[in-house]
Amino acid sequence: MKASLFLALLSLAAWLPAQKPAPAAVTAGNEIFALTKVHRIRVSISAAEWAVLQTSGGRVGTTPGGSDYRLDDGRLVHVGSGFGSYFPWAHADMRIDDAGGKKEFKDVGIRYKGNLSFSRSTAAAPLFANFKLKIDLHGATGAWDGEKTFNLHAGVVDTSHMRDAVAFSIFRAAGVPAPRTTYAELIFSVPGVYQDTSAGIFTIIEDVNKKFLERTLPPGTGLLLKPEGLGGGVHSLGDTWAAYAAKLRPDREATPHEQQRVMEFSTLVSKNDAALFREKVRSYLDVDEFLRFVAVNAFIANTDSYLTGGHNFYMYLDPRDDKFRFIPWDEDLSLAARPFGGEIRVVRVDGNVMNAMTFNGVTVANGVTMTNGAAPPVPAPASNVSGLDMLRPANANQLLITQLLADPAIAAEYRAIIQDLSATAFAPAELTKLMDALEAVKAGAGPSPRAFLEGRAAAIQQLVAGWVK
């Protein structure tokens, strides 16, 4: 009997499909992106190629931002995604000169990058600017710890060298896919110009590309979009894909299904039909992930983001469930570096000194709306203290956010997420550990955002405490 049963099981096993091995974890960049490590990168450029780099700047006219084109001589030029700046790619050699290992790459691509950061840099200090390095741009082979593309930020806007690292760390802790960061000293050699000259400490920011998607949202084969100039966030741009491609800037040619999916989602958001929106939105959007994305942007007071602007984020159509997910980008103006998109000034309300900020033409002082410089008689909501209102974090024209939070069920989910994050990603103890680690690097000379984070964390604790009484 036992022998017969054994033979039957063997026969059954022969008919069962072979189990596929679990996909190997993507480990690219694990050695590079140690949060507080300082690498050493040496860049050697000929005088002629350095001269080409120095022609960067200015707007280039009608060429779509974020795209590349070739000059008559074959040189590749990148058009800045926001300000439309002219960024020619140059040829250089790159050497990783870490104490624990050295690696050399010949003929890599290098260019300047940035919008506000580039416009604030100066030709008088050409090393104090953001750079992009791409190992395989000109056909070179190999990779540094599995990575081939590197964003190096000099701290032109964020002189603390911490805002990108802090913001992306909080996003990741909140369950939102976000780039990793580390630091590097960048050393330049240009014959007749620089000889082993240190440009200082740069923040290296992980590129959001296929390798990033394979690691964070496997298998990473979906459609990646990097919108620019998308005022009002996701909304209908008409009935033809060409209009969407120009604004959403897909990283590859979208399939007919992907095109249709993007247009349907955008149309749903734009329709003034609350019942239809609430019925359909979860079939297009990972609502939990998006609410976390919104909550972190509000917590770190990032007004140069989806909350108030039309850029500095990625959208990803995930083939696993055909839903959209959001990825943050460019955090150097977060953590109240540009609060409410306006100017901070000190005012007095009922004898108390407050920080006043202007947002959408409305002046707010510690959460109290001002009228002709005077506070209204009603007190501010607890959620309005020290930064963006966590419960009303976006412009009214950001239709996706406002329609989601107008749904009582989703608003309750959002509050539950804030409460969860108050004990994890927004917890004072966790933020203190993060700031202790980053401040120990001494990467920048500017003031630390620690005080803002401490105040913001305290405000969130106060807000949540009021909910659970």
C-alpha positions, 0 to 999 in steps of 0.5 A: 500500500505504501509503495503504491502511494509513493509511486502515485505521488511520483506520477503526480509530481511529473505532471506538476509544472516545475517551480520557478526559482525566486528572482534574485534580489537586485543588489546594484548600488548596495555598496555605493549607497551607504547613507553616510559614506564619502566616496572619492571620484576623480574626473579627468577631462581634456581642455577641449572637452572642458571648454565644451562643458562651459558652453552650457546654459541658457534656453534652447528654444522649442526642443522638448525639455528632458530630451536629447538631440545631436549637433551637426558634429554628432555631439549629444546635447541634453535639454534641461527638463524644467528651464530648458537649459543647454547641456552638452555631453562631454567626454571624460575619464572617471576613477573611483578612488575609495580606500576599499577599492579602486575602479577606472572607466575610460570615455564616460559622459559628463554634463551639467544638470539642474534647473534652479540649482544650475541658474544659481551656479556661476561661471566664476566657480564652474566646479560648484554645480550639479553634474551627471555622469553616465559610464556607458554614454559613449560606448564604454563598458562596465559599471560601478557596483552595478550602477552606470548613471550618477547624479552629483549635487553640489549643494548650490541650493541646499548648502546643508547637503542633507535635504535630499538625504533626509527627504528620500530616507523618510519616503522610504521609511514610509513605504514609498519607492525613493532613490538612495543617497550617499556622498562623494568628494569630486576631484577634477583634473583639466590640463592647464585649468585644474590639477587634482582640484577638489570640488568639495563634497557632493550628494550622489542621488540614485538615478530613477531608471530601469535598474531602480525599478527592478530593485524597488518595483520588480520586475520593473518593466512598466512605463516610467513617466517624468511629467514636466509642466503638468500644472494641476497634476494628473488631468485630461490633456485631450484625446490624443497620445501625442499631447500626453507624451509631450507633458508626461515624457515616457522613458520609452514608447508606450504600448497602445494599452499603456497609452489608453491607461494613462488617458483613461486615468487622466480623464477620470481625474478631470471629470466632475463626477465624485461617484464615478471617481470613487468607484473607479479610482482604485482600479487605476491608482495604488491609493495607499502608496499615493496617500503615503507619497502625499503625507510625506510631501506635506510633512517635509513641506515640499512645495516644489512637488506634486502638491503645488507644482507640475514636476519633481515626481515620476509616475510608474504604470506597474504591470503587476496590477496595471496601477499607477505609483508615484516616485519622488524626485529633487528634494533640495527645496524640501524641509521648509527651504521654500515654504509654501512657495513664498517668503517667510517673514515675522509678524505679530498676532495678539502680541505673539511673534509668528512665522508668516508664509504666503501660499496661493495668495493667502497669508498664514501665520503658524496656521492662522489665516491672516486678513490685512495683517490681523488674525481672524477670531477663530483659532487655527486647526491643530493640523496647521501648525509648523508647516503645510496642513497635513489634512489639506496639503495641496492646491485646490487645483490638484484634482487627484489629491482633493478628490481623494481626500473629499471621499470620507473613506479615503480621508479616514485611510489618510488619517490612519496613515498619518497616525501610523507614520507618527510612530514610524517615519515621522517619529521624533526618535527616528528622525533624531537618529537620522539627523545624528548620522547625517550631521556627523558626515559634515558634508555641507556648511549650511544650517541643518534642517534638524530644528524644522524636523523637530518642530514638524514631528512635534506638530504631528504628535500633537495632531495625532494626540488630538485624534485619539482623545 
